[in-house]
Amino acid sequence: MPIAFSTLGVPGLPLAEVLRLAADSGWQGLELRSAPGEPVHPGLTAAERRTAASAFTAAGIAPLAVASYVGIAEPGPDAPVLAELNGQLELAADLGAPYVRVFPRGGDGPAAEADARAARRLTATTARAAGLGVRILVETHDSHRSGHDLARLLATAGSPAAGALWDLMHTHLAGETPAETHRALATHLGYVQVKDIASPADLTPLPLGAGVLPIADCLRLLPEGTWVSWEYEAPWHPTAAPLPPRLPTGATLLRSLHPR
């Protein structure tokens, strides 16, 4: 089971330092938050992208995904969503990342309308994503928090260039067991995000295994070779302990829970 961690846990840290952290603490990949103020974002020049890709190769660390903030089902016109998504796809391709993460953000209207917006936009980007060798993964989040809801969206889209990113916290908060989520998403699954929290009322990130999320139950369901990424939501929880000292024990725990 290859493991990664999200740069969301080390906001603004230069890429060279994040790569060193990953290599020194037993992680094989990085999920790259693509946002202003981060070392990876669509505003990078061609030369900066080549430098970043070379840094990954030199460190022996895989760029797992570009974690964008595109809302694939958000209300409004398609053009701005597609323009932003295409920029993120190009960034992922330039870095050698196989995935781009998007959110649903379907809003409060009818679910069928949100699904239709997402399907239309995913269909419009299928050829571009396939040509770049990048797959779009919609995260279980916000308007499509459960695996059941996300599977419905992806079935509506019917695009081989689109799949699912299973965020364990959100499916748990939606009331699904890992087995239920896995049944819904198995044929769509790209990779899995794990984290841990004290309770549904307290989402402050904890060390893996110290909270209530069913991480072991989730990992037991995954086929060999499925990437698992630790998303530590440091920016939203400034009182949380720093992530870097927790990385070695987090890597050890994940491997112990999925020893195949």
Backbone bond lengths (Angstrom), bond angles and torsions (degrees), N, CA, C in turn:
res aa  C-N    CA-C-N  psi(-1)  N-CA   C-N-CA  omega(-1)  CA-C   N-CA-C  phi
1 M - - - 1.459 - - 1.520 109.50 -
2 P 1.323 118.62 106.53 1.464 119.69 177.20 1.523 110.94 -71.18
3 I 1.315 116.60 142.80 1.465 120.37 -175.36 1.530 110.35 -125.48
4 A 1.323 114.39 145.12 1.458 122.84 178.57 1.520 108.48 -134.73
5 F 1.324 115.74 166.43 1.459 118.50 167.09 1.520 108.71 -131.41
6 S 1.320 114.79 155.46 1.453 121.01 -177.28 1.522 110.48 -86.26
7 T 1.339 115.62 139.85 1.463 119.45 175.81 1.525 111.68 -71.14
8 L 1.334 117.81 -3.36 1.458 120.28 171.03 1.532 110.51 -58.29
9 G 1.324 116.68 -27.86 1.461 120.75 -178.65 1.504 114.58 -78.32
10 V 1.342 116.39 -11.87 1.472 120.65 -179.80 1.527 107.90 -133.76
11 P 1.330 117.43 63.58 1.464 120.58 -170.25 1.533 112.87 -58.50
12 G 1.341 114.39 130.79 1.449 120.76 175.70 1.509 115.98 77.44
13 L 1.331 118.77 -2.81 1.458 120.77 -177.89 1.538 109.38 -69.03
14 P 1.326 118.56 132.72 1.468 120.05 -179.95 1.526 111.98 -56.45
15 L 1.317 114.93 147.42 1.455 120.11 -175.00 1.521 112.40 -57.84
16 A 1.317 117.76 -41.10 1.465 119.79 -179.14 1.527 111.00 -58.85
17 E 1.338 116.94 -38.66 1.463 119.96 179.93 1.525 111.67 -71.47
18 V 1.338 116.65 -36.95 1.464 119.28 178.65 1.526 110.42 -66.85
19 L 1.329 116.42 -41.47 1.464 119.82 177.78 1.529 111.15 -62.06
20 R 1.314 116.81 -39.46 1.461 120.29 178.35 1.537 110.29 -65.28
21 L 1.327 116.79 -41.26 1.464 120.39 177.17 1.525 110.72 -59.56
22 A 1.332 116.09 -46.19 1.460 120.11 -178.94 1.523 111.22 -61.38
23 A 1.317 116.36 -47.71 1.466 120.14 -177.71 1.527 111.44 -64.78
24 D 1.320 116.81 -39.74 1.465 120.81 -176.01 1.519 113.22 -74.81
25 S 1.338 117.25 -21.41 1.466 118.87 -174.12 1.523 113.29 -114.18
26 G 1.342 117.72 12.00 1.452 120.20 168.96 1.509 116.75 90.33
27 W 1.344 117.47 21.42 1.455 121.03 178.74 1.520 109.46 -101.85
28 Q 1.327 115.68 148.72 1.470 120.42 -175.03 1.517 113.90 -103.55
29 G 1.322 117.60 -15.22 1.459 119.42 -176.12 1.511 112.02 -151.39
30 L 1.341 113.91 170.23 1.458 121.65 177.36 1.523 109.81 -130.64
31 E 1.315 114.74 136.49 1.457 122.24 168.89 1.525 105.82 -96.55
32 L 1.318 117.15 118.00 1.460 122.23 -165.37 1.524 111.96 -99.05
33 R 1.307 116.45 109.85 1.457 120.12 176.41 1.525 109.04 -65.78
34 S 1.324 116.23 121.39 1.460 121.71 -176.94 1.519 108.51 -103.51
35 A 1.339 115.50 97.46 1.459 120.71 -175.25 1.523 109.12 -159.15
36 P 1.338 117.99 158.45 1.465 120.24 176.80 1.523 110.89 -56.04
37 G 1.322 116.22 140.91 1.457 121.34 -179.39 1.502 114.08 87.94
38 E 1.336 117.27 -7.21 1.457 121.46 177.68 1.529 109.59 -99.98
39 P 1.335 117.57 157.37 1.468 119.26 -178.11 1.520 113.84 -69.26
40 V 1.327 117.57 -15.41 1.463 121.67 178.29 1.524 109.04 -122.09
41 H 1.333 116.51 124.39 1.463 122.32 178.78 1.525 108.01 -165.60
42 P 1.332 117.97 162.50 1.463 119.64 -175.02 1.528 114.65 -64.96
43 G 1.326 118.35 -13.34 1.450 120.47 179.12 1.522 114.90 -78.44
44 L 1.328 117.46 -2.86 1.463 119.85 179.04 1.532 110.40 -63.45
45 T 1.323 116.14 140.86 1.450 120.45 175.68 1.533 109.92 -74.19
46 A 1.333 115.38 168.79 1.465 119.47 178.14 1.521 110.90 -59.64
47 A 1.329 116.66 -40.17 1.457 119.83 179.62 1.524 111.17 -66.47
48 E 1.328 117.50 -40.00 1.463 120.86 178.54 1.524 111.00 -65.82
49 R 1.306 117.27 -35.12 1.459 120.54 177.73 1.527 110.95 -67.70
50 R 1.318 116.54 -41.71 1.466 119.75 177.49 1.525 110.81 -63.41
51 T 1.320 116.96 -39.78 1.468 120.88 178.51 1.526 110.46 -63.79
52 A 1.329 116.72 -42.82 1.469 120.10 179.78 1.525 111.12 -65.14
53 A 1.329 116.99 -44.24 1.466 120.35 179.39 1.522 110.58 -61.32
54 S 1.329 116.85 -40.73 1.468 120.38 178.63 1.520 111.49 -65.48
55 A 1.335 116.55 -34.98 1.467 120.30 179.28 1.525 110.75 -64.75
56 F 1.329 117.45 -39.73 1.463 120.23 176.46 1.523 110.56 -61.89
57 T 1.320 116.06 -45.76 1.471 119.85 -179.32 1.517 110.87 -61.14
58 A 1.326 116.57 -45.43 1.459 120.49 -178.09 1.526 111.88 -63.95
59 A 1.334 116.62 -34.96 1.466 120.69 -178.13 1.524 112.51 -82.10
60 G 1.332 117.35 -13.94 1.462 119.90 -176.34 1.514 112.88 71.34
61 I 1.333 116.61 27.07 1.457 122.89 -179.60 1.527 108.49 -113.66
62 A 1.326 116.97 138.71 1.459 121.53 -178.24 1.529 111.02 -90.42
63 P 1.336 117.58 135.43 1.464 119.95 169.44 1.525 108.67 -80.98
64 L 1.310 117.26 99.64 1.462 121.08 -172.54 1.522 111.73 -69.65
65 A 1.315 117.15 -48.44 1.461 120.00 -173.49 1.518 110.33 -157.52
66 V 1.316 114.78 151.66 1.456 122.35 166.36 1.531 105.81 -94.40
67 A 1.320 116.54 115.04 1.466 121.77 -176.40 1.516 108.64 -91.81
68 S 1.336 115.50 92.71 1.457 120.81 -177.94 1.525 110.21 -85.51
69 Y 1.330 115.05 175.53 1.459 121.92 176.18 1.521 111.11 -116.88
70 V 1.325 115.98 23.46 1.460 121.48 175.57 1.524 109.69 -63.02
71 G 1.326 117.35 135.12 1.463 122.49 173.80 1.514 109.01 -101.53
72 I 1.316 116.99 98.03 1.466 120.71 -170.39 1.521 112.10 -67.93
73 A 1.331 118.41 -24.02 1.470 121.42 -179.22 1.523 112.20 -112.22
74 E 1.323 118.42 10.28 1.459 119.47 -172.79 1.534 111.38 -66.90
75 P 1.316 116.86 145.18 1.462 120.09 178.41 1.531 111.12 -62.16
76 G 1.329 115.09 151.22 1.456 119.93 178.84 1.508 111.62 120.59
77 P 1.326 115.90 -177.25 1.469 119.65 -177.59 1.514 112.28 -69.66
78 D 1.330 114.76 155.24 1.457 120.60 -178.08 1.523 112.82 -74.74
79 A 1.318 117.53 -36.20 1.468 120.71 -168.00 1.525 113.81 -54.82
80 P 1.349 120.22 -48.20 1.475 118.44 -179.76 1.529 112.78 -64.17
81 V 1.326 116.93 -36.23 1.468 120.71 179.21 1.522 109.93 -65.51
82 L 1.321 116.40 -45.40 1.463 120.31 -178.65 1.529 111.55 -67.05
83 A 1.320 116.60 -37.63 1.466 119.29 178.73 1.522 110.59 -63.90
84 E 1.332 116.73 -44.37 1.468 119.93 179.59 1.522 110.71 -66.03
85 L 1.325 116.74 -42.02 1.460 120.20 -179.62 1.524 111.10 -64.04
86 N 1.311 117.77 -43.21 1.464 120.10 178.86 1.528 111.48 -60.85
87 G 1.319 116.62 -38.14 1.461 119.48 176.88 1.517 112.45 -63.47
88 Q 1.321 116.58 -39.42 1.463 120.58 178.59 1.528 111.28 -69.95
89 L 1.334 117.21 -36.89 1.463 120.53 176.77 1.528 110.97 -62.85
90 E 1.315 116.92 -42.96 1.463 120.59 179.25 1.529 110.53 -64.75
91 L 1.326 116.57 -39.88 1.464 120.03 177.81 1.527 110.35 -61.40
92 A 1.333 117.04 -46.82 1.464 120.21 179.54 1.521 111.08 -59.70
93 A 1.325 116.70 -43.89 1.462 120.05 -179.73 1.522 111.20 -62.87
94 D 1.315 117.16 -41.26 1.464 120.92 -179.46 1.527 111.67 -65.61
95 L 1.328 116.66 -31.80 1.474 120.78 -179.45 1.531 112.26 -87.00
96 G 1.323 116.70 -15.53 1.461 120.28 -176.38 1.514 113.76 87.41
97 A 1.344 117.39 19.62 1.469 121.52 179.58 1.525 109.64 -87.13
98 P 1.326 118.94 133.41 1.463 120.95 -177.32 1.522 115.00 -79.31
99 Y 1.347 117.71 -13.24 1.459 120.37 -173.64 1.529 111.71 -132.40
100 V 1.349 114.60 150.80 1.461 122.80 164.65 1.514 107.27 -121.37
101 R 1.324 116.75 126.08 1.469 122.06 177.19 1.530 108.89 -86.16
102 V 1.341 115.94 134.05 1.457 121.99 170.34 1.521 108.21 -128.08
103 F 1.340 115.76 158.67 1.454 121.94 173.83 1.528 109.45 -98.05
104 P 1.338 117.93 159.13 1.464 119.34 172.31 1.535 111.83 -70.90
105 R 1.345 117.18 -64.07 1.465 123.41 -179.37 1.521 111.31 54.80
106 G 1.337 115.12 48.12 1.454 120.27 -175.96 1.506 115.69 -75.56
107 G 1.339 118.30 -8.27 1.457 120.78 178.91 1.517 112.87 79.45
108 D 1.329 114.83 -169.00 1.465 120.98 -173.96 1.520 113.40 -98.09
109 G 1.317 118.41 2.14 1.460 120.71 -178.92 1.511 111.74 -78.99
110 P 1.340 116.59 -170.85 1.470 120.76 -179.15 1.523 111.88 -58.80
111 A 1.330 116.13 138.61 1.466 120.53 -178.84 1.521 111.39 -61.32
112 A 1.325 116.97 -36.76 1.460 119.46 -178.99 1.521 111.78 -62.28
113 E 1.317 117.36 -35.28 1.465 120.40 178.64 1.526 110.65 -69.42
114 A 1.324 116.91 -40.12 1.464 120.30 177.26 1.519 110.55 -64.12
115 D 1.322 116.31 -43.40 1.464 120.03 178.43 1.527 110.82 -60.95
116 A 1.319 116.51 -40.57 1.463 120.37 -178.99 1.522 111.36 -66.50
117 R 1.325 117.41 -39.66 1.473 119.90 176.85 1.524 110.62 -61.71
118 A 1.333 115.53 -46.50 1.465 119.72 179.64 1.522 110.73 -61.58
119 A 1.329 116.65 -44.27 1.460 120.22 -178.62 1.521 111.14 -61.91
120 R 1.315 116.29 -43.57 1.471 120.22 179.99 1.525 111.21 -61.22
121 R 1.313 116.59 -43.17 1.471 120.50 -177.83 1.526 111.61 -72.42
122 L 1.318 116.51 -39.73 1.465 119.02 177.73 1.526 110.73 -65.23
123 T 1.311 116.92 -40.33 1.470 120.05 177.21 1.518 110.99 -61.50
124 A 1.331 115.80 -38.64 1.463 120.22 -178.40 1.527 112.65 -67.71
125 T 1.336 117.39 -21.10 1.468 120.39 -177.56 1.523 113.27 -107.96
126 T 1.328 117.41 1.58 1.462 120.17 -176.54 1.520 112.28 -56.61
127 A 1.326 116.73 -50.15 1.465 119.58 -176.60 1.517 111.08 -65.38
128 R 1.317 116.85 -41.04 1.465 120.66 -179.79 1.525 110.77 -63.92
129 A 1.325 117.60 -47.36 1.461 121.05 -179.67 1.526 110.97 -62.70
130 A 1.331 116.46 -44.50 1.466 119.90 -179.16 1.526 110.76 -63.41
131 G 1.324 117.01 -40.03 1.455 120.27 178.99 1.510 113.31 -64.45
132 L 1.319 116.00 -30.54 1.461 121.10 179.02 1.526 112.59 -86.70
133 G 1.337 117.06 -11.02 1.457 120.49 -177.47 1.516 113.33 73.96
134 V 1.331 116.57 30.58 1.469 122.15 -177.52 1.523 108.89 -123.29
135 R 1.321 116.61 138.20 1.467 121.47 178.16 1.522 109.27 -107.48
136 I 1.329 116.05 138.68 1.465 122.15 178.10 1.517 108.36 -89.27
137 L 1.314 116.89 124.71 1.467 121.21 178.76 1.524 109.25 -113.30
138 V 1.320 115.66 123.19 1.460 121.47 176.64 1.527 107.81 -90.35
139 E 1.329 116.28 127.34 1.462 120.64 -176.54 1.519 111.68 -83.98
140 T 1.330 116.87 144.23 1.461 121.18 169.92 1.527 107.04 -67.95
141 H 1.323 116.20 106.05 1.463 121.01 -168.13 1.523 108.57 -165.91
142 D 1.286 117.01 158.74 1.472 127.65 173.37 1.524 112.79 38.55
143 S 1.331 119.62 -112.46 1.468 122.02 -173.26 1.524 113.20 -68.48
144 H 1.333 117.56 -18.37 1.466 122.44 -179.73 1.529 108.37 -128.28
145 R 1.312 114.78 61.30 1.463 121.04 -172.92 1.516 112.97 -73.94
146 S 1.315 117.65 -30.43 1.463 120.75 -177.12 1.521 111.07 -91.37
147 G 1.326 115.86 157.47 1.444 120.28 174.62 1.518 111.52 -62.67
148 H 1.324 116.99 -36.23 1.462 121.49 179.13 1.527 110.49 -60.10
149 D 1.330 116.88 -47.05 1.463 120.41 -178.90 1.525 111.56 -66.57
150 L 1.322 116.46 -41.19 1.457 118.77 -179.56 1.525 111.05 -68.48
151 A 1.320 117.86 -37.92 1.462 120.39 177.73 1.523 110.68 -61.67
152 R 1.320 116.77 -37.15 1.472 120.10 177.59 1.531 110.73 -63.65
153 L 1.332 116.37 -44.14 1.471 120.28 177.99 1.523 110.53 -59.90
154 L 1.334 116.85 -46.84 1.468 120.23 -177.23 1.518 111.75 -67.76
155 A 1.321 117.43 -33.32 1.462 120.02 176.35 1.519 110.59 -66.86
156 T 1.323 116.54 -36.75 1.462 120.42 176.67 1.520 110.50 -64.29
157 A 1.321 115.53 -40.61 1.467 119.96 -179.77 1.525 111.27 -70.24
158 G 1.321 117.40 -44.56 1.453 121.26 179.09 1.514 113.54 58.10
159 S 1.328 117.10 34.59 1.464 120.89 -175.88 1.525 110.47 -106.83
160 P 1.336 118.39 126.56 1.469 119.30 177.63 1.520 113.10 -67.95
161 A 1.331 117.03 -15.12 1.462 120.41 178.75 1.520 112.22 -85.48
162 A 1.340 117.32 -0.32 1.465 121.14 -178.73 1.518 110.04 -120.41
163 G 1.329 116.03 144.45 1.446 121.61 178.86 1.509 110.62 -150.08
164 A 1.325 115.48 -161.96 1.460 121.79 -173.19 1.515 111.24 -118.42
165 L 1.319 114.97 139.91 1.455 122.97 167.07 1.527 106.00 -110.13
166 W 1.309 115.79 114.46 1.469 121.44 -177.20 1.516 109.09 -87.59
167 D 1.343 116.12 107.65 1.458 122.00 171.71 1.522 107.07 -92.22
168 L 1.315 116.23 109.70 1.462 121.55 -172.66 1.523 112.34 -60.74
169 M 1.328 117.85 -36.50 1.460 118.97 -178.49 1.522 111.06 -62.56
170 H 1.314 116.63 -44.65 1.463 118.95 -175.27 1.520 112.37 -69.68
171 T 1.315 117.91 -39.17 1.468 117.95 177.81 1.529 110.71 -67.92
172 H 1.327 116.95 -34.55 1.468 120.34 175.62 1.522 110.54 -63.99
173 L 1.326 116.68 -45.01 1.465 120.17 179.84 1.528 111.59 -68.02
174 A 1.334 117.01 -22.86 1.464 120.47 175.66 1.521 112.43 -79.49
175 G 1.331 117.37 -5.38 1.457 121.30 176.87 1.507 114.98 93.84
176 E 1.344 117.96 10.14 1.456 120.65 178.98 1.522 111.07 -91.40
177 T 1.308 115.82 144.89 1.459 120.52 168.56 1.532 108.24 -80.87
178 P 1.323 118.23 157.83 1.462 118.72 175.28 1.524 113.18 -54.84
179 A 1.323 117.80 -38.11 1.462 120.20 179.84 1.520 111.16 -63.67
180 E 1.320 117.10 -40.09 1.470 120.43 178.58 1.522 111.08 -65.91
181 T 1.334 116.72 -43.61 1.460 119.57 178.84 1.513 110.86 -63.88
182 H 1.328 116.43 -43.51 1.455 119.83 -178.61 1.522 111.07 -62.20
183 R 1.308 117.45 -40.38 1.472 119.92 177.98 1.527 110.79 -60.94
184 A 1.335 116.35 -38.07 1.464 120.24 -178.21 1.518 112.22 -72.76
185 L 1.335 117.28 -35.66 1.465 120.68 -168.32 1.523 115.15 -110.72
186 A 1.322 118.18 -4.13 1.470 119.94 -171.03 1.520 112.79 -54.14
187 T 1.324 118.10 -40.98 1.464 119.93 -176.59 1.528 112.37 -78.25
188 H 1.335 117.12 -9.84 1.468 121.54 -178.29 1.531 112.77 -109.65
189 L 1.331 117.34 -7.33 1.460 120.72 -162.32 1.528 113.40 -69.68
190 G 1.351 114.71 129.31 1.454 120.87 170.93 1.521 110.16 -94.49
191 Y 1.327 117.20 -67.73 1.459 121.06 174.92 1.520 109.23 -149.85
192 V 1.333 115.86 179.92 1.463 122.17 -172.65 1.522 109.88 -124.58
193 Q 1.323 115.83 138.03 1.464 121.74 170.54 1.524 108.85 -102.82
194 V 1.338 115.94 132.00 1.462 120.75 173.61 1.514 109.26 -118.79
195 K 1.292 115.33 160.30 1.472 123.97 174.29 1.510 106.15 -164.72
196 D 1.326 118.12 -177.19 1.458 119.97 173.86 1.518 109.82 -145.06
197 I 1.333 114.72 148.78 1.468 123.03 -176.04 1.524 108.69 -142.35
198 A 1.336 115.58 160.96 1.462 119.82 -179.50 1.523 111.96 -74.91
199 S 1.343 117.59 -37.61 1.460 121.99 -176.67 1.524 108.89 -169.97
200 P 1.321 117.90 167.64 1.467 119.30 175.38 1.519 112.97 -60.18
201 A 1.323 117.30 -21.37 1.465 120.73 179.59 1.517 112.83 -90.34
202 D 1.315 117.79 -10.28 1.465 122.21 -178.72 1.525 108.39 -135.93
203 L 1.333 116.17 99.34 1.457 121.67 -175.54 1.530 112.88 -94.63
204 T 1.325 117.26 12.99 1.458 120.22 176.56 1.528 109.33 -58.00
205 P 1.329 118.19 127.86 1.470 118.95 -176.37 1.523 112.81 -64.71
206 L 1.324 114.53 138.68 1.463 123.47 178.59 1.524 108.99 -118.06
207 P 1.338 117.49 166.74 1.473 118.95 170.35 1.522 109.96 -58.62
208 L 1.303 117.11 146.99 1.453 120.49 178.23 1.529 109.97 -58.34
209 G 1.319 115.70 132.66 1.454 121.06 -179.97 1.507 114.29 91.27
210 A 1.346 117.68 -7.08 1.466 120.33 -177.06 1.517 113.08 -95.86
211 G 1.325 117.95 -2.11 1.452 121.17 -175.74 1.514 112.77 -121.18
212 V 1.338 115.31 -150.11 1.463 121.00 -169.58 1.529 113.51 -105.59
213 L 1.318 119.31 -5.46 1.455 119.30 -175.10 1.529 111.23 -75.99
214 P 1.334 117.66 140.76 1.476 122.27 -174.08 1.529 111.78 -82.51
215 I 1.322 116.21 65.99 1.462 121.01 -175.26 1.524 111.13 -63.07
216 A 1.316 117.13 -47.83 1.466 120.30 -178.11 1.523 111.38 -61.07
217 D 1.329 117.64 -41.93 1.462 120.90 179.31 1.524 110.93 -62.37
218 C 1.317 116.33 -36.77 1.460 120.99 177.89 1.526 111.13 -67.52
219 L 1.312 116.92 -50.61 1.465 120.24 -174.21 1.519 112.25 -64.08
220 R 1.320 117.05 -31.75 1.471 119.84 179.84 1.525 112.22 -63.44
221 L 1.312 116.98 -22.19 1.460 121.37 -177.08 1.522 113.17 -86.40
222 L 1.322 117.99 -12.12 1.460 120.56 -169.28 1.522 111.76 -86.09
223 P 1.327 116.56 136.99 1.462 119.55 174.25 1.521 110.85 -63.71
224 E 1.310 115.77 152.41 1.459 120.56 176.44 1.523 109.54 -56.64
225 G 1.315 115.87 138.06 1.455 120.80 178.58 1.511 114.58 94.19
226 T 1.345 118.19 -6.90 1.456 120.84 178.10 1.533 110.18 -73.36
227 W 1.323 115.86 126.77 1.466 119.37 178.08 1.527 110.96 -70.58
228 V 1.326 115.54 143.46 1.459 123.25 173.89 1.523 107.69 -126.49
229 S 1.331 116.26 130.06 1.461 121.14 -177.59 1.524 110.33 -120.57
230 W 1.328 115.69 133.45 1.473 121.10 175.70 1.521 108.33 -87.37
231 E 1.328 115.97 114.34 1.460 120.96 175.65 1.521 108.77 -101.64
232 Y 1.315 115.71 112.86 1.466 123.02 -177.37 1.528 106.47 -110.47
233 E 1.332 116.64 108.67 1.466 121.02 -167.79 1.531 111.90 -83.10
234 A 1.318 115.54 63.92 1.456 121.07 -175.89 1.531 114.24 -60.86
235 P 1.341 120.30 -43.69 1.461 118.71 -176.13 1.519 114.46 -61.49
236 W 1.331 117.06 -29.99 1.462 119.73 -176.76 1.536 112.16 -87.04
237 H 1.328 116.56 -9.01 1.469 120.84 -175.78 1.531 109.00 -136.22
238 P 1.325 117.49 77.66 1.468 120.05 -174.21 1.518 114.56 -64.58
239 T 1.320 118.18 -15.58 1.468 119.67 177.91 1.529 112.55 -85.78
240 A 1.324 117.51 -6.36 1.471 120.12 -179.52 1.520 110.37 -67.65
241 A 1.312 116.25 146.67 1.467 120.63 176.36 1.529 109.79 -62.29
242 P 1.325 118.38 149.81 1.475 120.44 179.00 1.526 111.50 -59.32
243 L 1.321 114.94 145.45 1.454 120.03 -179.13 1.528 114.22 -72.80
244 P 1.339 121.77 -43.83 1.472 119.96 -169.76 1.522 115.90 -49.83
245 P 1.350 120.50 -44.10 1.468 117.67 179.22 1.528 113.85 -64.91
246 R 1.332 117.13 -18.05 1.458 121.21 -177.85 1.529 112.66 -89.94
247 L 1.323 117.77 -9.48 1.459 120.02 -173.70 1.530 114.00 -64.74
248 P 1.334 120.80 -44.27 1.472 118.56 -178.92 1.525 113.47 -61.21
249 T 1.328 117.28 -44.55 1.463 119.23 -178.78 1.531 110.78 -71.15
250 G 1.347 116.86 -31.42 1.456 119.61 176.39 1.514 111.66 -63.66
251 A 1.336 116.69 -42.89 1.464 120.36 178.33 1.523 110.73 -63.21
252 T 1.320 116.84 -43.11 1.465 120.68 -179.86 1.523 111.06 -62.63
253 L 1.338 116.53 -42.16 1.457 119.95 -179.14 1.515 111.04 -64.04
254 L 1.316 117.97 -46.87 1.467 119.67 -178.37 1.522 111.05 -59.98
255 R 1.303 116.44 -42.26 1.470 118.80 -179.92 1.520 111.60 -66.83
256 S 1.319 117.42 -33.13 1.461 120.20 179.59 1.532 111.36 -70.98
257 L 1.333 116.88 -26.26 1.456 120.69 -178.72 1.521 112.76 -85.40
258 H 1.324 116.67 -13.70 1.470 121.32 179.90 1.510 108.25 -140.12
259 P 1.340 117.57 70.92 1.445 121.33 -170.03 1.528 115.30 -75.38
260 R 1.337 118.50 -6.52 1.470 119.63 -177.55 1.518 112.03 -61.80
